[in-house]
Amino acid sequence: MRNWKSWIWPGVATVACLTALAVWLHLDPVETDLKERATSALATDHAWAGVALDGRDLTLQGLAPSAENRAEALAIAQQTYGVRTVIDETGLLPEQSPYLLSLDKTENGLVLNGFAPDMATRARLITLLSETLPGIALLDQLKLARGAPDEFTALVEYGSSVFSRLSTGLMELNGPAIRIKGQALNPADHEIALQLLSASPPGDGRVESLEISPAPANGDYTWSAEVDDAHLTLRGYIPDPSMRSALIDAATASRPDLEVVDKMRFASGVPDGVDWLAASRDAIALVSLMEDGRVSIRNDRIDISGDSSDAEAFRAFQARLDQGLSGGVKLGTTDIGVARVSPFVWTATLDPDRLLLEGFVPSEAVADDLVGSARLKFGSLRIDNRMTVAGGAPEGFSAAADAVLQGLSRLDGGVATLSDMESTLTGNAFSAAASGEIADQLGTALPEAFSLRETIGQLPLPSENLNGTECQDQIDRIASQNSVLFDTGEARIQYHSWGFLDRIAFLARKCPGVRLEISGHTDADGETDANLALSERRAEAVMAYMVDAGVARSRLVSVGYGESNPVADNETEAGKAANRRIEFRIVE
């Protein structure tokens, strides 16, 4: 019997072990399959959930980001085919309020702090930042917590979108509120960063504060205002947004008829001692007076080029410069013209009481020259200057204007006109000889490219002659308005005086019954004998002119008195000028 027992019990034990092993080997594939299917079903939106199987009994574990998400995970586990029971051992992540996240970019890399709602979101943020800032070390210190605002990932993406444009920066998310500050890499990146953040944040997000410090300027600190027929463009460096607004407002107010185009960029580096806002406002005021042009500031220097819209604007421009520049800048180059006009018309009209000058001239200097030339030709006759500065004058304008003005000075009233390169002269000369001379001299004096159209008649003598007294009165009246001009130290009559002598000769012809003495006088400079000889030659030159103008030589006598009959003090320049004279006196 004892031998039988020792034989049977080892066999029973072996069979029992083999049976248990067979059961275990049969159940393990079932558990593995159930776990895989449950994990796969939870992976998409419930990756936080872990599963454990005991046969066909499933235990759900982990911390859910929300009660709703927890309930969804539990339902998915319960609906997994083959699971007999589900044991819920899940919990909720701790709720965080306020819900904070920060991204800090330093010279050493990125540091991500704060909270994320789940591991999947955390992974998405890491991927996002790695793609936005490749090659930069990232230290992830995020913790999981509930309470994330709507569009959490999109808000982080919005706030971090500018970090590739910053050398250093900090983005803080406090619920839906975003705060960003940093230092731009360069002026261009500063503008791009502001443009990126100009769009509204996603969801209920809002930008609570934005402080991006400008980068240093690339090279010189420059700014300019440029105007054309449709735009006033502002470009260059400014230190802050408040100045941008102020300059745009100033440009809009100065030229409301133009579109203001803002191409300004933020940069640090305003030169020491320069008030950039004051200097830029001055530049806008100057460029607003132009039709097209540019005013630029480079460090502490302002340069100006372009055309003013009209002569009034040109004068206003000059007056503005005369006031001095603001902001501590100094004037550099200035090249200002006046807008072109076409046709370029200038007119001189001679009446008994005045000479009217009107139309366009290329500059104030040319206008002054023409008035000065007219003063030499017409003496004290009133000159009414209505000339306007404009661009577009033909080459040779000044010479042409002086030539027709000279022709007009030898007429008894008339009109001289320049229209681009066409010149006209109309009126009556004082003699037939003068009529021919005027046309010939104009043909010679006008620049080659100018054409001439003249209608010059001859002023007839009145039917009644003047007596000696009447003749002297009229000669004195004309002589009081003008004088005969000679080249210095010479007896050659200047062409400015030809018109004056034409009038004296015409008067002499109106009183044929009298003789006329032409006397020459000098100042006291030089030798007495030399002055006497010079006065005689000058008197003779005037007499020869009057003979050519139609006065009979037998009616004329020339006398030189030298310095012997002064009419003013020879100790002053004005006195000397008065003493150098030609006098006309009727002698019976």
C-alpha positions as CSV (number, residue, x, y, z in Angstrom):
1,M,0.0,0.0,0.0
2,R,2.8,2.4,0.9
3,N,4.4,1.8,-2.4
4,W,1.1,2.6,-4.2
5,K,0.7,6.0,-2.5
6,S,4.2,7.0,-3.2
7,W,3.6,6.4,-6.8
8,I,0.1,8.1,-7.3
9,W,0.5,11.5,-5.5
10,P,3.4,12.8,-7.6
11,G,1.3,12.1,-10.7
12,V,-1.7,13.9,-9.4
13,A,0.5,17.0,-8.6
14,T,2.0,17.0,-12.0
15,V,-1.4,16.8,-13.7
16,A,-2.7,19.7,-11.6
17,C,0.2,22.0,-12.5
18,L,-0.2,21.2,-16.2
19,T,-3.9,21.9,-16.0
20,A,-3.2,25.4,-14.3
21,L,-0.6,26.2,-16.9
22,A,-3.0,25.4,-19.7
23,V,-5.6,27.7,-18.2
24,W,-3.1,30.5,-17.8
25,L,-1.7,30.1,-21.3
26,H,-5.3,30.2,-22.7
27,L,-6.3,33.5,-20.8
28,D,-3.1,35.6,-21.5
29,P,-3.9,36.2,-25.2
30,V,-7.4,37.2,-24.3
31,E,-6.1,39.8,-21.8
32,T,-3.5,41.1,-24.3
33,D,-6.2,41.5,-27.0
34,L,-8.6,43.3,-24.7
35,K,-5.9,45.7,-23.4
36,E,-4.7,46.5,-27.0
37,R,-8.2,47.3,-28.2
38,A,-9.1,49.4,-25.1
39,T,-5.9,51.3,-25.3
40,S,-6.3,52.0,-29.0
41,A,-9.9,53.2,-28.5
42,L,-8.7,55.6,-25.8
43,A,-5.6,56.8,-27.5
44,T,-7.1,59.6,-29.7
45,D,-8.7,61.8,-27.1
46,H,-8.0,60.0,-23.8
47,A,-4.3,59.3,-23.9
48,W,-4.1,60.0,-20.1
49,A,-6.1,56.8,-19.4
50,G,-4.2,53.6,-18.6
51,V,-5.8,50.1,-18.5
52,A,-5.0,46.9,-16.6
53,L,-6.7,43.5,-17.2
54,D,-7.4,40.6,-14.9
55,G,-8.9,38.1,-17.2
56,R,-11.7,40.0,-18.8
57,D,-12.0,42.5,-16.0
58,L,-10.6,45.9,-16.9
59,T,-9.3,48.5,-14.5
60,L,-9.2,52.1,-15.8
61,Q,-6.5,54.3,-14.3
62,G,-5.1,57.8,-14.6
63,L,-6.0,61.4,-14.0
64,A,-8.5,62.9,-16.5
65,P,-8.4,66.6,-17.6
66,S,-12.1,67.0,-17.0
67,A,-15.1,65.1,-15.7
68,E,-16.6,64.9,-19.1
69,N,-13.4,63.4,-20.5
70,R,-13.3,61.0,-17.6
71,A,-16.9,59.8,-18.3
72,E,-16.1,59.4,-22.0
73,A,-13.1,57.2,-21.2
74,L,-15.1,55.1,-18.9
75,A,-17.8,54.6,-21.5
76,I,-15.2,53.6,-24.1
77,A,-13.7,51.0,-21.7
78,Q,-17.2,49.6,-21.0
79,Q,-18.0,49.4,-24.7
80,T,-14.8,47.5,-25.6
81,Y,-16.0,44.1,-26.8
82,G,-15.0,41.2,-24.6
83,V,-14.6,43.3,-21.4
84,R,-16.8,41.8,-18.6
85,T,-16.5,44.5,-16.0
86,V,-14.8,47.9,-15.7
87,I,-13.3,49.0,-12.4
88,D,-12.9,52.8,-12.3
89,E,-9.8,53.9,-10.5
90,T,-9.5,57.2,-12.3
91,G,-9.3,60.6,-10.9
92,L,-9.3,64.2,-12.0
93,L,-6.2,66.4,-12.6
94,P,-5.9,69.1,-10.0
95,E,-7.7,72.3,-11.1
96,Q,-5.4,75.3,-11.6
97,S,-6.7,78.9,-11.3
98,P,-5.4,81.2,-12.6
99,Y,-4.2,78.9,-15.5
100,L,-0.7,80.1,-16.3
101,L,1.9,79.4,-18.9
102,S,5.1,81.2,-19.7
103,L,7.6,80.9,-22.5
104,D,11.0,82.6,-21.8
105,K,13.5,83.1,-24.6
106,T,17.0,83.8,-23.3
107,E,20.5,83.6,-24.7
108,N,20.7,80.1,-23.4
109,G,17.5,78.8,-25.0
110,L,13.8,78.4,-24.2
111,V,12.2,77.7,-20.9
112,L,8.5,76.5,-20.9
113,N,6.8,76.8,-17.5
114,G,3.3,76.5,-16.2
115,F,0.5,74.0,-17.0
116,A,-0.9,72.0,-19.9
117,P,-4.3,70.2,-19.8
118,D,-2.9,66.8,-20.9
119,M,0.1,64.9,-22.3
120,A,-1.1,65.2,-25.9
121,T,-1.4,69.0,-25.7
122,R,2.0,69.1,-24.0
123,A,3.6,67.1,-26.8
124,R,1.9,69.4,-29.4
125,L,3.3,72.5,-27.7
126,I,6.8,71.0,-27.7
127,T,6.5,70.1,-31.4
128,L,5.2,73.6,-32.2
129,L,8.0,75.4,-30.5
130,S,10.7,73.1,-32.0
131,E,9.4,73.9,-35.4
132,T,9.1,77.6,-34.8
133,L,12.5,77.9,-33.2
134,P,14.6,75.0,-34.7
135,G,18.0,74.4,-33.2
136,I,17.2,76.2,-29.9
137,A,17.4,74.3,-26.6
138,L,14.1,73.8,-24.9
139,L,13.6,73.1,-21.3
140,D,10.1,71.7,-20.6
141,Q,8.8,72.4,-17.1
142,L,5.1,72.1,-17.8
143,K,2.8,70.3,-15.3
144,L,-0.6,68.9,-16.0
145,A,-3.7,70.6,-14.6
146,R,-7.3,71.3,-15.4
147,G,-8.7,74.8,-16.1
148,A,-7.1,75.6,-19.5
149,P,-8.9,78.3,-21.4
150,D,-10.6,77.6,-24.7
151,E,-8.3,77.5,-27.7
152,F,-5.4,76.9,-25.3
153,T,-3.0,75.6,-27.9
154,A,-4.0,78.2,-30.4
155,L,-3.4,81.0,-27.8
156,V,0.1,79.7,-27.1
157,E,0.8,79.4,-30.9
158,Y,-0.4,83.0,-31.3
159,G,1.8,84.4,-28.5
160,S,4.9,82.5,-29.5
161,S,4.6,83.3,-33.2
162,V,6.9,86.4,-32.8
163,F,9.7,84.6,-30.9
164,S,11.7,83.9,-34.1
165,R,11.7,87.8,-34.5
166,L,13.0,88.4,-31.0
167,S,16.5,88.1,-29.6
168,T,15.0,87.7,-26.1
169,G,11.4,87.6,-25.0
170,L,8.8,86.5,-22.6
171,M,5.3,85.4,-23.3
172,E,2.9,84.9,-20.4
173,L,-0.6,83.4,-20.7
174,N,-2.9,84.0,-17.8
175,G,-6.2,82.3,-18.8
176,P,-7.1,84.0,-22.0
177,A,-5.0,87.1,-21.4
178,I,-1.6,87.4,-23.2
179,R,1.3,89.5,-22.2
180,I,4.4,89.8,-24.4
181,K,7.6,91.7,-24.1
182,G,11.0,91.3,-25.7
183,Q,13.8,92.8,-27.8
184,A,13.5,92.7,-31.6
185,L,16.3,91.2,-33.6
186,N,16.4,94.1,-36.1
187,P,14.0,96.9,-37.3
188,A,12.5,94.7,-40.0
189,D,11.7,91.9,-37.5
190,H,10.2,94.5,-35.2
191,E,7.7,95.4,-37.9
192,I,6.9,91.8,-38.7
193,A,6.4,91.0,-35.1
194,L,3.9,93.9,-34.7
195,Q,2.1,92.8,-37.9
196,L,1.8,89.2,-36.6
197,L,0.3,90.4,-33.3
198,S,-2.0,93.0,-35.0
199,A,-4.5,90.1,-35.7
200,S,-7.0,89.3,-33.0
201,P,-6.0,86.3,-30.8
202,P,-8.1,83.2,-31.2
203,G,-11.2,82.5,-29.1
204,D,-11.7,84.8,-26.1
205,G,-8.0,85.6,-26.1
206,R,-6.9,89.2,-25.6
207,V,-3.5,91.0,-25.7
208,E,-3.2,92.6,-22.3
209,S,0.2,94.1,-22.8
210,L,2.7,94.3,-25.7
211,E,6.2,95.7,-25.2
212,I,8.7,95.0,-27.9
213,S,11.8,97.1,-27.6
214,P,13.3,98.3,-30.9
215,A,16.6,96.9,-32.1
216,P,19.5,99.3,-32.8
217,A,19.3,100.9,-36.3
218,N,21.3,99.4,-39.1
219,G,23.9,102.0,-39.7
220,D,22.9,105.7,-39.7
221,Y,19.7,106.8,-38.0
222,T,17.6,108.0,-40.9
223,W,14.1,109.2,-41.6
224,S,12.5,110.8,-44.6
225,A,9.2,112.3,-45.9
226,E,8.6,112.1,-49.7
227,V,5.7,113.6,-51.6
228,D,4.3,113.0,-55.1
229,D,1.0,113.8,-56.8
230,A,-0.9,111.2,-54.8
231,H,1.1,110.2,-51.7
232,L,3.0,111.5,-48.8
233,T,5.3,108.7,-47.7
234,L,7.0,108.5,-44.3
235,R,9.9,106.0,-44.0
236,G,12.9,105.4,-41.8
237,Y,13.5,104.9,-38.1
238,I,11.5,106.1,-35.2
239,P,12.0,105.1,-31.5
240,D,8.4,104.3,-30.4
241,P,4.7,103.9,-31.4
242,S,3.7,107.3,-30.0
243,M,6.0,109.1,-32.4
244,R,4.6,107.0,-35.3
245,S,1.0,108.2,-34.4
246,A,2.2,111.8,-34.0
247,L,4.0,111.9,-37.4
248,I,1.1,110.3,-39.2
249,D,-1.3,112.9,-37.7
250,A,1.1,115.7,-38.7
251,A,1.4,114.4,-42.3
252,T,-2.4,114.0,-42.6
253,A,-3.0,117.5,-41.3
254,S,-0.4,119.1,-43.5
255,R,-1.6,117.6,-46.8
256,P,-5.2,116.2,-46.4
257,D,-5.4,115.9,-50.2
258,L,-2.8,113.1,-50.2
259,E,-2.7,109.5,-49.0
260,V,-0.3,109.1,-46.1
261,V,1.8,106.0,-46.6
262,D,3.5,104.7,-43.4
263,K,6.8,102.8,-44.0
264,M,8.4,103.7,-40.7
265,R,10.3,101.2,-38.6
266,F,11.2,101.1,-34.9
267,A,14.8,101.3,-34.0
268,S,16.8,102.6,-31.1
269,G,19.8,104.9,-31.5
270,V,18.4,108.5,-31.9
271,P,21.5,110.7,-32.1
272,D,22.4,112.5,-28.9
273,G,21.2,116.1,-28.8
274,V,18.5,115.6,-31.5
275,D,14.8,115.9,-30.8
276,W,13.7,113.4,-33.5
277,L,10.0,114.2,-33.3
278,A,10.6,118.0,-33.7
279,A,13.0,117.5,-36.5
280,S,10.6,115.1,-38.3
281,R,7.7,117.4,-37.9
282,D,9.8,120.2,-39.5
283,A,10.6,117.9,-42.4
284,I,6.8,117.2,-42.9
285,A,6.1,120.9,-42.8
286,L,8.7,121.5,-45.5
287,V,7.8,118.6,-47.8
288,S,4.1,119.6,-47.6
289,L,5.0,122.8,-49.6
290,M,6.3,120.7,-52.4
291,E,4.6,119.2,-55.4
292,D,7.2,116.5,-55.5
293,G,10.3,116.1,-53.4
294,R,12.0,114.6,-50.4
295,V,13.2,115.8,-47.1
296,S,15.5,113.4,-45.3
297,I,17.2,113.4,-41.9
298,R,20.5,111.5,-41.5
299,N,21.7,111.5,-37.9
300,D,21.8,115.3,-37.2
301,R,21.6,116.6,-40.8
302,I,18.6,117.4,-43.0
303,D,18.8,117.4,-46.8
304,I,16.1,118.8,-49.1
305,S,15.4,118.3,-52.8
306,G,12.3,118.7,-55.0
307,D,10.0,121.2,-56.5
308,S,7.5,123.5,-54.7
309,S,4.0,123.5,-55.9
310,D,4.0,127.2,-57.0
311,A,5.8,130.5,-56.3
312,E,3.8,131.2,-53.2
313,A,4.7,127.8,-51.8
314,F,8.3,128.4,-52.8
315,R,8.4,131.7,-50.9
316,A,6.7,130.0,-47.9
317,F,9.4,127.3,-48.1
318,Q,12.2,129.8,-48.0
319,A,10.5,131.6,-45.2
320,R,10.2,128.4,-43.3
321,L,13.9,127.7,-43.7
322,D,14.7,131.3,-42.6
323,Q,13.0,130.6,-39.3
324,G,15.6,127.9,-38.6
325,L,15.3,124.2,-38.1
326,S,14.0,122.5,-34.9
327,G,15.2,119.5,-33.0
328,G,18.9,120.2,-33.0
329,V,19.5,119.3,-36.7
330,K,21.5,121.3,-39.2
331,L,20.8,122.1,-42.8
332,G,22.7,120.0,-45.4
333,T,22.0,120.2,-49.1
334,T,19.1,122.2,-50.5
335,D,17.9,121.8,-54.1
336,I,14.5,123.3,-54.4
337,G,12.8,124.4,-57.7
338,V,9.3,125.2,-58.7
339,A,6.9,122.9,-60.4
340,R,7.1,123.0,-64.2
341,V,4.4,125.0,-66.1
342,S,3.6,124.8,-69.8
343,P,3.5,127.1,-71.7
344,F,6.1,129.2,-69.9
345,V,4.8,132.7,-70.5
346,W,6.3,136.0,-69.4
347,T,5.0,139.5,-70.4
348,A,6.2,143.1,-70.1
349,T,3.6,145.8,-70.7
350,L,4.7,149.5,-71.0
351,D,2.1,152.2,-70.2
352,P,2.7,155.9,-69.7
353,D,2.6,155.5,-65.9
354,R,4.1,152.1,-65.3
355,L,5.9,149.0,-66.5
356,L,4.0,145.8,-65.7
357,L,6.1,142.6,-65.4
358,E,4.1,139.5,-65.1
359,G,4.1,135.7,-65.8
360,F,6.7,133.1,-65.0
361,V,10.4,133.3,-64.2
362,P,12.7,130.4,-63.2
363,S,13.8,132.0,-59.9
364,E,13.6,135.0,-57.7
365,A,17.1,135.9,-58.7
366,V,16.1,136.1,-62.3
367,A,13.1,138.2,-61.3
368,D,15.4,140.6,-59.4
369,D,17.7,140.8,-62.4
370,L,14.9,141.7,-64.7
371,V,13.6,144.4,-62.3
372,G,17.2,145.7,-62.0
373,S,17.6,145.8,-65.8
374,A,14.3,147.5,-66.2
375,R,15.3,150.2,-63.7
376,L,18.4,151.0,-65.8
377,K,16.3,151.3,-68.9
378,F,13.2,153.0,-67.6
379,G,14.7,155.1,-64.8
380,S,12.2,156.1,-62.1
381,L,9.1,154.9,-64.0
382,R,7.0,152.7,-61.6
383,I,7.7,149.0,-62.0
384,D,4.8,146.7,-61.1
385,N,6.4,143.3,-60.4
386,R,3.9,140.5,-60.6
387,M,6.3,137.8,-61.8
388,T,5.9,134.3,-60.4
389,V,8.6,131.7,-59.9
390,A,7.9,128.4,-61.8
391,G,9.8,125.5,-63.3
392,G,9.9,124.8,-67.0
393,A,11.7,127.9,-68.3
394,P,13.4,127.3,-71.7
395,E,17.1,127.5,-71.8
396,G,18.2,131.1,-72.5
397,F,15.1,132.6,-70.9
398,S,17.0,135.3,-69.0
399,A,18.8,136.5,-72.1
400,A,15.6,136.4,-74.2
401,A,13.6,138.4,-71.5
402,D,16.3,141.1,-71.3
403,A,16.5,141.3,-75.1
404,V,12.7,141.9,-75.5
405,L,12.7,144.2,-72.5
406,Q,15.4,146.3,-74.2
407,G,13.4,146.5,-77.3
408,L,10.3,147.6,-75.3
409,S,12.3,150.4,-73.7
410,R,12.7,152.0,-77.1
411,L,8.9,152.1,-77.8
412,D,6.3,154.6,-76.8
413,G,4.3,151.9,-75.0
414,G,3.8,148.3,-76.1
415,V,4.0,144.7,-75.1
416,A,6.9,142.2,-75.1
417,T,6.0,138.5,-74.6
418,L,7.9,135.2,-74.3
419,S,5.9,132.0,-74.6
420,D,8.3,129.1,-74.3
421,M,10.8,129.9,-77.1
422,E,8.6,132.3,-79.1
423,S,9.1,136.0,-78.6
424,T,6.8,138.9,-79.7
425,L,7.2,142.6,-79.5
426,T,4.6,145.2,-80.5
427,G,4.5,149.0,-80.3
428,N,5.6,152.3,-81.9
429,A,9.2,153.4,-82.1
430,F,10.2,157.1,-81.9
431,S,11.8,157.2,-85.3
432,A,12.1,155.1,-88.5
433,A,15.8,154.5,-87.7
434,A,14.9,153.2,-84.2
435,S,12.2,150.9,-85.7
436,G,14.8,149.1,-87.9
437,E,17.5,149.1,-85.2
438,I,15.1,147.5,-82.6
439,A,14.3,144.6,-85.0
440,D,18.0,144.1,-85.9
441,Q,19.2,144.2,-82.4
442,L,16.6,141.7,-81.2
443,G,17.6,139.3,-83.9
444,T,21.1,139.5,-82.6
445,A,20.5,139.5,-78.9
446,L,17.9,136.7,-78.7
447,P,19.3,133.2,-78.1
448,E,19.5,131.3,-81.3
449,A,16.7,128.9,-80.5
450,F,14.2,131.7,-79.9
451,S,11.9,132.9,-82.7
452,L,10.8,136.5,-83.1
453,R,7.6,138.0,-84.3
454,E,7.6,141.8,-84.1
455,T,5.1,144.5,-85.1
456,I,6.9,147.8,-84.7
457,G,5.5,151.0,-86.1
458,Q,6.6,154.6,-86.0
459,L,5.2,157.2,-83.6
460,P,4.1,160.2,-85.7
461,L,5.1,163.7,-84.8
462,P,2.2,165.9,-83.7
463,S,0.9,168.5,-86.2
464,E,1.6,171.4,-83.8
465,N,5.2,172.3,-82.8
466,L,6.3,173.2,-79.3
467,N,7.9,176.5,-78.4
468,G,11.1,176.7,-76.5
469,T,9.6,176.9,-73.1
470,E,7.2,174.0,-73.7
471,C,10.0,171.9,-75.2
472,Q,12.3,172.6,-72.2
473,D,9.6,171.6,-69.7
474,Q,9.0,168.3,-71.4
475,I,12.7,167.6,-71.7
476,D,13.2,168.4,-68.0
477,R,10.3,166.1,-67.1
478,I,11.8,163.1,-68.9
479,A,15.3,163.9,-67.8
480,S,14.2,163.9,-64.2
481,Q,13.2,160.3,-64.5
482,N,16.3,158.9,-66.1
483,S,19.9,159.6,-67.1
484,V,22.4,158.7,-69.8
485,L,24.7,155.8,-68.7
486,F,28.2,155.3,-70.0
487,D,30.8,152.6,-69.6
488,T,33.2,153.5,-66.8
489,G,35.8,156.0,-67.9
490,E,34.5,155.8,-71.5
491,A,32.3,157.8,-73.9
492,R,30.4,154.7,-75.1
493,I,26.7,155.0,-74.3
494,Q,25.2,151.9,-72.6
495,Y,22.3,150.2,-74.4
496,H,20.1,150.7,-71.4
497,S,20.0,154.5,-72.2
498,W,19.0,154.1,-75.9
499,G,15.3,154.4,-75.1
500,F,15.8,157.4,-72.9
501,L,17.7,159.2,-75.7
502,D,15.1,158.1,-78.3
503,R,12.5,160.1,-76.2
504,I,14.8,163.2,-75.9
505,A,15.4,163.1,-79.6
506,F,11.7,162.8,-80.3
507,L,11.0,165.9,-78.1
508,A,13.7,167.8,-79.9
509,R,12.0,167.0,-83.2
510,K,8.7,168.4,-81.8
511,C,10.3,171.9,-81.4
512,P,12.2,172.5,-84.6
513,G,12.6,176.2,-84.1
514,V,15.0,176.0,-81.2
515,R,18.6,174.8,-80.7
516,L,19.6,172.3,-78.0
517,E,22.8,172.3,-76.0
518,I,24.1,168.9,-74.8
519,S,26.5,169.4,-71.9
520,G,28.7,166.7,-70.3
521,H,29.7,166.8,-66.7
522,T,32.0,164.5,-64.5
523,D,32.8,164.0,-60.8
524,A,36.1,165.3,-59.3
525,D,37.9,162.0,-59.4
526,G,41.0,162.0,-61.6
527,E,42.8,164.8,-63.4
528,T,40.9,167.9,-64.3
529,D,42.0,168.0,-67.9
530,A,41.1,164.3,-68.3
531,N,37.7,164.9,-66.8
532,L,37.1,167.8,-69.2
533,A,38.1,165.7,-72.2
534,L,35.9,162.9,-71.1
535,S,32.9,165.2,-70.6
536,E,33.4,166.6,-74.1
537,R,33.5,163.1,-75.7
538,R,30.4,162.0,-73.9
539,A,28.5,165.1,-75.0
540,E,29.6,164.5,-78.6
541,A,28.5,160.8,-78.3
542,V,25.0,161.9,-77.2
543,M,24.8,164.5,-80.0
544,A,25.8,161.8,-82.6
545,Y,23.1,159.5,-81.2
546,M,20.4,162.2,-81.6
547,V,21.5,163.0,-85.1
548,D,21.1,159.3,-86.0
549,A,17.6,159.6,-84.3
550,G,16.5,162.3,-86.8
551,V,17.5,165.6,-85.1
552,A,19.3,168.0,-87.5
553,R,23.0,168.4,-86.5
554,S,22.6,172.2,-87.1
555,R,20.2,172.4,-84.2
556,L,22.6,170.7,-81.7
557,V,25.7,171.8,-79.9
558,S,27.8,169.7,-77.5
559,V,29.8,171.2,-74.7
560,G,32.0,169.5,-72.0
561,Y,32.3,171.1,-68.6
562,G,34.3,168.5,-66.8
563,E,34.1,168.7,-63.1
564,S,33.5,172.5,-63.0
565,N,29.7,172.5,-62.4
566,P,29.0,169.9,-59.7
567,V,25.4,169.6,-58.4
568,A,26.3,167.5,-55.4
569,D,29.1,166.8,-52.9
570,N,32.0,164.9,-54.6
571,E,32.9,163.4,-51.2
572,T,30.2,160.8,-51.4
573,E,29.5,158.1,-53.9
574,A,25.9,159.3,-54.3
575,G,27.2,162.8,-54.9
576,K,29.7,161.7,-57.5
577,A,27.0,159.7,-59.3
578,A,24.8,162.8,-59.5
579,N,27.7,164.9,-60.8
580,R,28.4,162.4,-63.7
581,R,25.6,163.6,-66.0
582,I,24.4,164.8,-69.4
583,E,22.2,167.9,-69.4
584,F,19.9,169.1,-72.2
585,R,19.2,172.9,-72.4
586,I,17.2,174.8,-75.0
587,V,19.1,177.8,-76.5
588,E,17.5,180.3,-78.8
